[in-house]
Amino acid sequence: MPEMILAANWKMHHTLDKARGFVRELLQQLAELRKPGEPSVVIFPAFPHLAAVAEEAEGTRIQIGAQDCYIREEGAFTGEVSPTQIADTGASCVLVGHSERRHILGDSDELVAQKLTAAIAHGLRAFLCVGETEDERASESSRSVVEAQLESALTASDEITAGNLVIAYEPVWAIGTGRHATVADAEEMTAVIRAKLIQRLGAQSGQEIPILYGGSVKPGLLAGYLASGLIQGALVGGASLKASSFASLYGEMKTAAQGAGSGQ
Ligand code: PEP
């Protein structure tokens, strides 16, 4: 059974004080995050807050990740941040190919693949985001779009293992819109992703890489996505900004993880 993961994408939100305060409040509400166990929790703050949030989370089960990375280790690339610099802050994960990077900031499949390769080569766990736009869904090309995004990223690195890759299926039309994929649609796309992972990486890694759903997840909705065990968690934007709402989502994840552990 792949690891279960609840991840918070804070995008360009929070001040430094709020970012630190969130972690303290979350740890007050969920003292169990100070001990090992599942589900795993990953927070993706803005670059300037990585080190401070990593410091607040030190010694707990909360892992920290950056929202993007550059493809080179160092050099004259003004404004960019390398995987090594990210790791230096205490972060261990990085998002690559988030839809806002692909559709607002112009990251191509090729650049996403290079970012994934660089991240993994420098010891970061890559959270690769894939998903179709509304027009692509309407023209029934969701499957081919997501397969192409995966194909490009998965063939770029020969160092991928179940421990250094997580896939987030995030339909673009559902991100930050209050609209979410039905459980059946999310599961159908998860099956497409799982088949591609197995085809490209072999049965062992392919079966163990966690697949998350993302797109307007909020408390009360998550349990439905996790019920069948096909989806191993969520990447959450808006509903991850308040510690209380993120703690509720964690509660739903934990119930699902306990059900999976008891074979229900
Ligand atoms: C995201 O940023 O990856 C996301 C899924 O955002 P939201 O939950 O706000 O739709």
py3Dmol code that shows the C-alpha trace and the ligand (Angstrom):
import py3Dmol

protein = """\
ATOM      1  CA  MET A   1       0.000   0.000   0.000  1.00  0.00           C
ATOM      2  CA  PRO A   2       1.539   3.378  -0.988  1.00  0.00           C
ATOM      3  CA  GLU A   3       2.203   5.956   1.724  1.00  0.00           C
ATOM      4  CA  MET A   4      -0.716   8.287   2.500  1.00  0.00           C
ATOM      5  CA  ILE A   5       0.137  11.981   2.251  1.00  0.00           C
ATOM      6  CA  LEU A   6      -1.670  15.215   3.058  1.00  0.00           C
ATOM      7  CA  ALA A   7       0.084  18.155   1.399  1.00  0.00           C
ATOM      8  CA  ALA A   8      -0.471  21.911   1.733  1.00  0.00           C
ATOM      9  CA  ASN A   9       0.356  24.211  -1.188  1.00  0.00           C
ATOM     10  CA  TRP A  10       0.417  27.716   0.255  1.00  0.00           C
ATOM     11  CA  LYS A  11       1.184  29.333  -3.107  1.00  0.00           C
ATOM     12  CA  MET A  12       2.049  33.058  -2.706  1.00  0.00           C
ATOM     13  CA  HIS A  13       0.229  33.345   0.637  1.00  0.00           C
ATOM     14  CA  HIS A  14       1.205  34.074   4.252  1.00  0.00           C
ATOM     15  CA  THR A  15       3.678  36.417   5.886  1.00  0.00           C
ATOM     16  CA  LEU A  16       6.635  34.937   7.734  1.00  0.00           C
ATOM     17  CA  ASP A  17       4.815  35.327  11.074  1.00  0.00           C
ATOM     18  CA  LYS A  18       1.691  33.620   9.765  1.00  0.00           C
ATOM     19  CA  ALA A  19       3.707  30.785   8.255  1.00  0.00           C
ATOM     20  CA  ARG A  20       5.492  30.128  11.543  1.00  0.00           C
ATOM     21  CA  GLY A  21       2.230  30.537  13.488  1.00  0.00           C
ATOM     22  CA  PHE A  22       0.460  27.991  11.290  1.00  0.00           C
ATOM     23  CA  VAL A  23       2.965  25.269  12.200  1.00  0.00           C
ATOM     24  CA  ARG A  24       2.751  26.054  15.918  1.00  0.00           C
ATOM     25  CA  GLU A  25      -1.061  26.010  15.819  1.00  0.00           C
ATOM     26  CA  LEU A  26      -1.140  22.784  13.807  1.00  0.00           C
ATOM     27  CA  LEU A  27       1.196  21.093  16.288  1.00  0.00           C
ATOM     28  CA  GLN A  28      -1.042  22.267  19.152  1.00  0.00           C
ATOM     29  CA  GLN A  29      -4.094  20.779  17.442  1.00  0.00           C
ATOM     30  CA  LEU A  30      -2.349  17.607  16.270  1.00  0.00           C
ATOM     31  CA  ALA A  31       0.207  16.709  18.938  1.00  0.00           C
ATOM     32  CA  GLU A  32       0.522  13.279  17.291  1.00  0.00           C
ATOM     33  CA  LEU A  33       2.543  14.915  14.498  1.00  0.00           C
ATOM     34  CA  ARG A  34       5.427  14.858  16.959  1.00  0.00           C
ATOM     35  CA  LYS A  35       5.467  11.038  16.715  1.00  0.00           C
ATOM     36  CA  PRO A  36       6.009   8.704  13.739  1.00  0.00           C
ATOM     37  CA  GLY A  37       2.953   7.418  11.893  1.00  0.00           C
ATOM     38  CA  GLU A  38       0.645   7.992   8.944  1.00  0.00           C
ATOM     39  CA  PRO A  39      -0.532   9.968   7.122  1.00  0.00           C
ATOM     40  CA  SER A  40       2.539  11.965   6.200  1.00  0.00           C
ATOM     41  CA  VAL A  41       2.218  15.748   6.141  1.00  0.00           C
ATOM     42  CA  VAL A  42       4.074  18.017   3.715  1.00  0.00           C
ATOM     43  CA  ILE A  43       3.848  21.823   3.612  1.00  0.00           C
ATOM     44  CA  PHE A  44       4.931  23.847   0.568  1.00  0.00           C
ATOM     45  CA  PRO A  45       5.497  27.460   1.745  1.00  0.00           C
ATOM     46  CA  ALA A  46       6.842  30.314  -0.398  1.00  0.00           C
ATOM     47  CA  PHE A  47      10.634  30.284  -0.958  1.00  0.00           C
ATOM     48  CA  PRO A  48      11.484  33.026   1.585  1.00  0.00           C
ATOM     49  CA  HIS A  49       9.734  31.082   4.350  1.00  0.00           C
ATOM     50  CA  LEU A  50      11.209  27.624   3.758  1.00  0.00           C
ATOM     51  CA  ALA A  51      13.970  27.754   6.377  1.00  0.00           C
ATOM     52  CA  ALA A  52      11.736  29.258   9.089  1.00  0.00           C
ATOM     53  CA  VAL A  53       8.927  26.764   8.508  1.00  0.00           C
ATOM     54  CA  ALA A  54      11.463  23.911   8.444  1.00  0.00           C
ATOM     55  CA  GLU A  55      12.810  25.179  11.776  1.00  0.00           C
ATOM     56  CA  GLU A  56       9.312  25.241  13.324  1.00  0.00           C
ATOM     57  CA  ALA A  57       8.678  21.713  12.059  1.00  0.00           C
ATOM     58  CA  GLU A  58      12.014  20.239  13.131  1.00  0.00           C
ATOM     59  CA  GLY A  59      11.674  16.988  15.069  1.00  0.00           C
ATOM     60  CA  THR A  60       8.058  16.492  13.919  1.00  0.00           C
ATOM     61  CA  ARG A  61       6.472  14.468  11.132  1.00  0.00           C
ATOM     62  CA  ILE A  62       5.869  17.609   9.054  1.00  0.00           C
ATOM     63  CA  GLN A  63       8.079  17.711   5.970  1.00  0.00           C
ATOM     64  CA  ILE A  64       8.733  20.892   4.030  1.00  0.00           C
ATOM     65  CA  GLY A  65       8.888  21.438   0.291  1.00  0.00           C
ATOM     66  CA  ALA A  66       9.456  24.231  -2.218  1.00  0.00           C
ATOM     67  CA  GLN A  67       6.831  25.112  -4.829  1.00  0.00           C
ATOM     68  CA  ASP A  68       9.262  24.967  -7.747  1.00  0.00           C
ATOM     69  CA  CYS A  69      12.964  24.608  -8.526  1.00  0.00           C
ATOM     70  CA  TYR A  70      15.398  25.412 -11.293  1.00  0.00           C
ATOM     71  CA  ILE A  71      17.173  22.801 -13.407  1.00  0.00           C
ATOM     72  CA  ARG A  72      20.784  23.805 -12.623  1.00  0.00           C
ATOM     73  CA  GLU A  73      22.788  23.532  -9.444  1.00  0.00           C
ATOM     74  CA  GLU A  74      24.226  27.063  -9.527  1.00  0.00           C
ATOM     75  CA  GLY A  75      25.111  29.864 -11.898  1.00  0.00           C
ATOM     76  CA  ALA A  76      23.910  33.081 -13.496  1.00  0.00           C
ATOM     77  CA  PHE A  77      20.153  32.445 -13.365  1.00  0.00           C
ATOM     78  CA  THR A  78      18.794  35.529 -11.607  1.00  0.00           C
ATOM     79  CA  GLY A  79      15.668  34.862  -9.592  1.00  0.00           C
ATOM     80  CA  GLU A  80      15.880  31.083  -9.780  1.00  0.00           C
ATOM     81  CA  VAL A  81      16.447  28.683  -6.864  1.00  0.00           C
ATOM     82  CA  SER A  82      18.383  25.430  -7.228  1.00  0.00           C
ATOM     83  CA  PRO A  83      17.491  22.043  -5.704  1.00  0.00           C
ATOM     84  CA  THR A  84      20.681  22.258  -3.609  1.00  0.00           C
ATOM     85  CA  GLN A  85      19.642  25.637  -2.185  1.00  0.00           C
ATOM     86  CA  ILE A  86      16.200  24.209  -1.397  1.00  0.00           C
ATOM     87  CA  ALA A  87      17.711  21.228   0.433  1.00  0.00           C
ATOM     88  CA  ASP A  88      19.972  23.651   2.308  1.00  0.00           C
ATOM     89  CA  THR A  89      16.906  25.251   3.977  1.00  0.00           C
ATOM     90  CA  GLY A  90      15.882  21.937   5.546  1.00  0.00           C
ATOM     91  CA  ALA A  91      13.240  21.224   2.870  1.00  0.00           C
ATOM     92  CA  SER A  92      13.108  17.710   1.432  1.00  0.00           C
ATOM     93  CA  CYS A  93      10.395  17.966  -1.248  1.00  0.00           C
ATOM     94  CA  VAL A  94       9.530  20.093  -4.266  1.00  0.00           C
ATOM     95  CA  LEU A  95       6.456  20.602  -6.448  1.00  0.00           C
ATOM     96  CA  VAL A  96       7.115  20.331 -10.176  1.00  0.00           C
ATOM     97  CA  GLY A  97       4.652  21.076 -12.950  1.00  0.00           C
ATOM     98  CA  HIS A  98       1.946  22.679 -10.813  1.00  0.00           C
ATOM     99  CA  SER A  99      -0.790  23.929 -13.151  1.00  0.00           C
ATOM    100  CA  GLU A 100      -0.088  27.556 -12.229  1.00  0.00           C
ATOM    101  CA  ARG A 101       3.521  27.047 -13.330  1.00  0.00           C
ATOM    102  CA  ARG A 102       2.410  25.314 -16.542  1.00  0.00           C
ATOM    103  CA  HIS A 103      -0.465  27.613 -17.501  1.00  0.00           C
ATOM    104  CA  ILE A 104       0.390  31.031 -16.001  1.00  0.00           C
ATOM    105  CA  LEU A 105       4.184  30.944 -15.892  1.00  0.00           C
ATOM    106  CA  GLY A 106       4.810  28.938 -19.042  1.00  0.00           C
ATOM    107  CA  ASP A 107       6.527  25.738 -17.845  1.00  0.00           C
ATOM    108  CA  SER A 108       6.467  23.253 -20.740  1.00  0.00           C
ATOM    109  CA  ASP A 109       6.374  19.453 -20.364  1.00  0.00           C
ATOM    110  CA  GLU A 110      10.089  19.476 -21.295  1.00  0.00           C
ATOM    111  CA  LEU A 111      11.014  22.007 -18.603  1.00  0.00           C
ATOM    112  CA  VAL A 112       8.923  20.139 -16.024  1.00  0.00           C
ATOM    113  CA  ALA A 113      10.803  16.953 -16.921  1.00  0.00           C
ATOM    114  CA  GLN A 114      14.153  18.731 -16.486  1.00  0.00           C
ATOM    115  CA  LYS A 115      13.033  20.124 -13.110  1.00  0.00           C
ATOM    116  CA  LEU A 116      11.948  16.677 -11.959  1.00  0.00           C
ATOM    117  CA  THR A 117      15.274  15.184 -13.024  1.00  0.00           C
ATOM    118  CA  ALA A 118      17.251  17.920 -11.237  1.00  0.00           C
ATOM    119  CA  ALA A 119      15.164  17.654  -8.068  1.00  0.00           C
ATOM    120  CA  ILE A 120      15.572  13.878  -7.816  1.00  0.00           C
ATOM    121  CA  ALA A 121      19.272  13.999  -8.694  1.00  0.00           C
ATOM    122  CA  HIS A 122      19.801  16.341  -5.722  1.00  0.00           C
ATOM    123  CA  GLY A 123      17.948  14.173  -3.248  1.00  0.00           C
ATOM    124  CA  LEU A 124      14.584  15.966  -3.166  1.00  0.00           C
ATOM    125  CA  ARG A 125      11.280  14.133  -3.376  1.00  0.00           C
ATOM    126  CA  ALA A 126       9.422  15.453  -6.422  1.00  0.00           C
ATOM    127  CA  PHE A 127       5.653  15.996  -6.316  1.00  0.00           C
ATOM    128  CA  LEU A 128       4.800  15.935 -10.027  1.00  0.00           C
ATOM    129  CA  CYS A 129       1.470  17.637 -10.805  1.00  0.00           C
ATOM    130  CA  VAL A 130      -0.483  16.544 -13.873  1.00  0.00           C
ATOM    131  CA  GLY A 131      -3.968  17.381 -15.096  1.00  0.00           C
ATOM    132  CA  GLU A 132      -6.099  18.502 -17.986  1.00  0.00           C
ATOM    133  CA  THR A 133      -7.712  21.877 -18.715  1.00  0.00           C
ATOM    134  CA  GLU A 134     -11.469  22.317 -19.037  1.00  0.00           C
ATOM    135  CA  ASP A 135     -11.264  22.372 -22.863  1.00  0.00           C
ATOM    136  CA  GLU A 136      -9.177  19.200 -22.873  1.00  0.00           C
ATOM    137  CA  ARG A 137     -11.765  17.466 -20.676  1.00  0.00           C
ATOM    138  CA  ALA A 138     -14.594  18.697 -22.925  1.00  0.00           C
ATOM    139  CA  SER A 139     -12.812  17.278 -25.975  1.00  0.00           C
ATOM    140  CA  GLU A 140     -12.294  13.967 -24.177  1.00  0.00           C
ATOM    141  CA  SER A 141      -8.527  14.278 -24.236  1.00  0.00           C
ATOM    142  CA  SER A 142      -7.919  14.215 -20.442  1.00  0.00           C
ATOM    143  CA  ARG A 143      -6.360  10.798 -20.655  1.00  0.00           C
ATOM    144  CA  SER A 144      -3.969  11.557 -23.519  1.00  0.00           C
ATOM    145  CA  VAL A 145      -2.921  14.888 -21.955  1.00  0.00           C
ATOM    146  CA  VAL A 146      -2.100  13.334 -18.597  1.00  0.00           C
ATOM    147  CA  GLU A 147      -0.359  10.367 -20.227  1.00  0.00           C
ATOM    148  CA  ALA A 148       1.812  12.750 -22.274  1.00  0.00           C
ATOM    149  CA  GLN A 149       2.698  14.805 -19.181  1.00  0.00           C
ATOM    150  CA  LEU A 150       3.713  11.610 -17.369  1.00  0.00           C
ATOM    151  CA  GLU A 151       5.545  10.115 -20.324  1.00  0.00           C
ATOM    152  CA  SER A 152       7.683  13.214 -20.710  1.00  0.00           C
ATOM    153  CA  ALA A 153       8.542  13.466 -17.001  1.00  0.00           C
ATOM    154  CA  LEU A 154       9.044   9.771 -16.264  1.00  0.00           C
ATOM    155  CA  THR A 155      11.400   9.128 -19.150  1.00  0.00           C
ATOM    156  CA  ALA A 156      13.646  12.069 -18.226  1.00  0.00           C
ATOM    157  CA  SER A 157      15.160  10.523 -15.101  1.00  0.00           C
ATOM    158  CA  ASP A 158      16.453   7.007 -14.527  1.00  0.00           C
ATOM    159  CA  GLU A 159      16.714   7.575 -10.776  1.00  0.00           C
ATOM    160  CA  ILE A 160      12.982   7.497  -9.973  1.00  0.00           C
ATOM    161  CA  THR A 161      11.925   5.238  -7.107  1.00  0.00           C
ATOM    162  CA  ALA A 162       8.803   4.953  -4.969  1.00  0.00           C
ATOM    163  CA  GLY A 163      10.632   6.982  -2.337  1.00  0.00           C
ATOM    164  CA  ASN A 164      11.417  10.037  -4.436  1.00  0.00           C
ATOM    165  CA  LEU A 165       8.262  10.584  -6.488  1.00  0.00           C
ATOM    166  CA  VAL A 166       4.646  11.469  -5.702  1.00  0.00           C
ATOM    167  CA  ILE A 167       2.049  12.218  -8.393  1.00  0.00           C
ATOM    168  CA  ALA A 168      -0.694  14.781  -7.835  1.00  0.00           C
ATOM    169  CA  TYR A 169      -3.637  14.527 -10.241  1.00  0.00           C
ATOM    170  CA  GLU A 170      -4.970  18.064 -10.363  1.00  0.00           C
ATOM    171  CA  PRO A 171      -7.515  18.905 -13.061  1.00  0.00           C
ATOM    172  CA  VAL A 172      -6.727  22.531 -13.958  1.00  0.00           C
ATOM    173  CA  TRP A 173     -10.399  23.562 -13.982  1.00  0.00           C
ATOM    174  CA  ALA A 174     -10.765  22.404 -10.368  1.00  0.00           C
ATOM    175  CA  ILE A 175      -7.826  24.304  -8.861  1.00  0.00           C
ATOM    176  CA  GLY A 176      -8.927  27.266  -6.780  1.00  0.00           C
ATOM    177  CA  THR A 177     -12.349  27.328  -8.436  1.00  0.00           C
ATOM    178  CA  GLY A 178     -14.530  25.662  -5.801  1.00  0.00           C
ATOM    179  CA  ARG A 179     -15.351  22.974  -8.420  1.00  0.00           C
ATOM    180  CA  HIS A 180     -13.929  19.521  -7.865  1.00  0.00           C
ATOM    181  CA  ALA A 181     -13.713  16.304  -9.862  1.00  0.00           C
ATOM    182  CA  THR A 182     -16.251  13.630  -8.975  1.00  0.00           C
ATOM    183  CA  VAL A 183     -14.778  10.715  -7.067  1.00  0.00           C
ATOM    184  CA  ALA A 184     -15.465   8.479 -10.098  1.00  0.00           C
ATOM    185  CA  ASP A 185     -13.637  10.850 -12.487  1.00  0.00           C
ATOM    186  CA  ALA A 186     -10.689  11.248 -10.104  1.00  0.00           C
ATOM    187  CA  GLU A 187     -10.466   7.466  -9.710  1.00  0.00           C
ATOM    188  CA  GLU A 188     -10.639   6.932 -13.466  1.00  0.00           C
ATOM    189  CA  MET A 189      -7.710   9.304 -13.996  1.00  0.00           C
ATOM    190  CA  THR A 190      -5.843   7.744 -11.071  1.00  0.00           C
ATOM    191  CA  ALA A 191      -6.128   4.350 -12.805  1.00  0.00           C
ATOM    192  CA  VAL A 192      -4.662   5.886 -15.982  1.00  0.00           C
ATOM    193  CA  ILE A 193      -1.769   7.320 -13.953  1.00  0.00           C
ATOM    194  CA  ARG A 194      -1.167   4.054 -12.072  1.00  0.00           C
ATOM    195  CA  ALA A 195      -1.063   2.091 -15.355  1.00  0.00           C
ATOM    196  CA  LYS A 196       1.465   4.530 -16.824  1.00  0.00           C
ATOM    197  CA  LEU A 197       3.634   4.376 -13.687  1.00  0.00           C
ATOM    198  CA  ILE A 198       3.699   0.573 -13.842  1.00  0.00           C
ATOM    199  CA  GLN A 199       4.392   0.568 -17.587  1.00  0.00           C
ATOM    200  CA  ARG A 200       7.299   3.021 -17.239  1.00  0.00           C
ATOM    201  CA  LEU A 201       8.806   2.079 -13.859  1.00  0.00           C
ATOM    202  CA  GLY A 202       7.851  -1.564 -13.405  1.00  0.00           C
ATOM    203  CA  ALA A 203       5.339  -3.138 -11.057  1.00  0.00           C
ATOM    204  CA  GLN A 204       7.235  -2.609  -7.818  1.00  0.00           C
ATOM    205  CA  SER A 205       7.855   1.153  -7.981  1.00  0.00           C
ATOM    206  CA  GLY A 206       4.770   1.730 -10.090  1.00  0.00           C
ATOM    207  CA  GLN A 207       2.476   0.263  -7.428  1.00  0.00           C
ATOM    208  CA  GLU A 208       4.137   2.079  -4.522  1.00  0.00           C
ATOM    209  CA  ILE A 209       4.268   5.675  -5.766  1.00  0.00           C
ATOM    210  CA  PRO A 210       1.538   7.658  -3.984  1.00  0.00           C
ATOM    211  CA  ILE A 211      -1.099   9.329  -6.186  1.00  0.00           C
ATOM    212  CA  LEU A 212      -2.859  12.343  -4.662  1.00  0.00           C
ATOM    213  CA  TYR A 213      -5.946  14.236  -5.821  1.00  0.00           C
ATOM    214  CA  GLY A 214      -5.939  18.048  -5.841  1.00  0.00           C
ATOM    215  CA  GLY A 215      -8.599  20.550  -6.821  1.00  0.00           C
ATOM    216  CA  SER A 216     -10.805  22.484  -4.371  1.00  0.00           C
ATOM    217  CA  VAL A 217     -10.520  19.840  -1.650  1.00  0.00           C
ATOM    218  CA  LYS A 218     -12.031  21.044   1.612  1.00  0.00           C
ATOM    219  CA  PRO A 219     -13.094  19.406   4.886  1.00  0.00           C
ATOM    220  CA  GLY A 220     -15.946  16.952   4.357  1.00  0.00           C
ATOM    221  CA  LEU A 221     -14.908  16.100   0.785  1.00  0.00           C
ATOM    222  CA  LEU A 222     -11.650  14.250   1.308  1.00  0.00           C
ATOM    223  CA  ALA A 223     -12.993  11.024   2.822  1.00  0.00           C
ATOM    224  CA  GLY A 224     -14.913  10.302  -0.407  1.00  0.00           C
ATOM    225  CA  TYR A 225     -11.740  10.421  -2.516  1.00  0.00           C
ATOM    226  CA  LEU A 226      -9.886   8.116  -0.138  1.00  0.00           C
ATOM    227  CA  ALA A 227     -12.627   5.548   0.462  1.00  0.00           C
ATOM    228  CA  SER A 228     -11.650   2.992  -2.184  1.00  0.00           C
ATOM    229  CA  GLY A 229      -7.903   3.192  -1.467  1.00  0.00           C
ATOM    230  CA  LEU A 230      -7.073   4.065  -5.101  1.00  0.00           C
ATOM    231  CA  ILE A 231      -6.127   7.640  -4.156  1.00  0.00           C
ATOM    232  CA  GLN A 232      -3.538   8.021  -1.389  1.00  0.00           C
ATOM    233  CA  GLY A 233      -4.079  11.606  -0.283  1.00  0.00           C
ATOM    234  CA  ALA A 234      -4.537  15.194  -1.337  1.00  0.00           C
ATOM    235  CA  LEU A 235      -2.647  18.296  -2.407  1.00  0.00           C
ATOM    236  CA  VAL A 236      -4.639  21.171  -0.948  1.00  0.00           C
ATOM    237  CA  GLY A 237      -4.439  24.884  -1.742  1.00  0.00           C
ATOM    238  CA  GLY A 238      -7.108  27.191  -0.296  1.00  0.00           C
ATOM    239  CA  ALA A 239      -8.242  24.861   2.494  1.00  0.00           C
ATOM    240  CA  SER A 240      -4.650  24.442   3.696  1.00  0.00           C
ATOM    241  CA  LEU A 241      -4.199  28.071   4.702  1.00  0.00           C
ATOM    242  CA  LYS A 242      -5.914  27.773   8.088  1.00  0.00           C
ATOM    243  CA  ALA A 243      -4.501  25.306  10.608  1.00  0.00           C
ATOM    244  CA  SER A 244      -8.017  24.349  11.801  1.00  0.00           C
ATOM    245  CA  SER A 245      -9.186  23.415   8.306  1.00  0.00           C
ATOM    246  CA  PHE A 246      -5.953  21.534   7.549  1.00  0.00           C
ATOM    247  CA  ALA A 247      -6.289  19.680  10.865  1.00  0.00           C
ATOM    248  CA  SER A 248      -9.845  18.600   9.865  1.00  0.00           C
ATOM    249  CA  LEU A 249      -8.513  17.268   6.579  1.00  0.00           C
ATOM    250  CA  TYR A 250      -5.821  15.413   8.502  1.00  0.00           C
ATOM    251  CA  GLY A 251      -8.576  13.795  10.621  1.00  0.00           C
ATOM    252  CA  GLU A 252     -10.292  12.528   7.454  1.00  0.00           C
ATOM    253  CA  MET A 253      -6.978  11.196   6.154  1.00  0.00           C
ATOM    254  CA  LYS A 254      -6.213   9.451   9.410  1.00  0.00           C
ATOM    255  CA  THR A 255      -9.567   7.681   9.492  1.00  0.00           C
ATOM    256  CA  ALA A 256      -8.973   6.506   5.918  1.00  0.00           C
ATOM    257  CA  ALA A 257      -5.412   5.370   6.744  1.00  0.00           C
ATOM    258  CA  GLN A 258      -6.689   3.379   9.746  1.00  0.00           C
ATOM    259  CA  GLY A 259      -9.373   1.770   7.555  1.00  0.00           C
ATOM    260  CA  ALA A 260      -6.749   0.823   4.968  1.00  0.00           C
ATOM    261  CA  GLY A 261      -4.459  -0.559   7.699  1.00  0.00           C
ATOM    262  CA  SER A 262      -7.217  -2.765   9.097  1.00  0.00           C
ATOM    263  CA  GLY A 263      -8.016  -4.059   5.585  1.00  0.00           C
ATOM    264  CA  GLN A 264     -11.453  -2.327   5.446  1.00  0.00           C
TER     265      GLN A 264
END
"""
ligand_1 = """\
10
PEP
C -3.387 23.473 -5.546
O -2.911 24.588 -5.401
O -2.662 22.540 -5.887
C -4.815 23.278 -5.281
C -5.313 22.082 -5.459
O -5.524 24.388 -4.864
P -7.045 24.379 -4.320
O -7.140 23.322 -3.258
O -7.244 25.757 -3.774
O -7.936 24.071 -5.469
"""
view = py3Dmol.view(width=600, height=400)
view.addModel(protein, "pdb")
view.setStyle({"model": 0}, {"cartoon": {"style": "trace"}})
view.addModel(ligand_1, "xyz")
view.setStyle({"model": 1}, {"stick": {}})
view.zoomTo()
view.show()
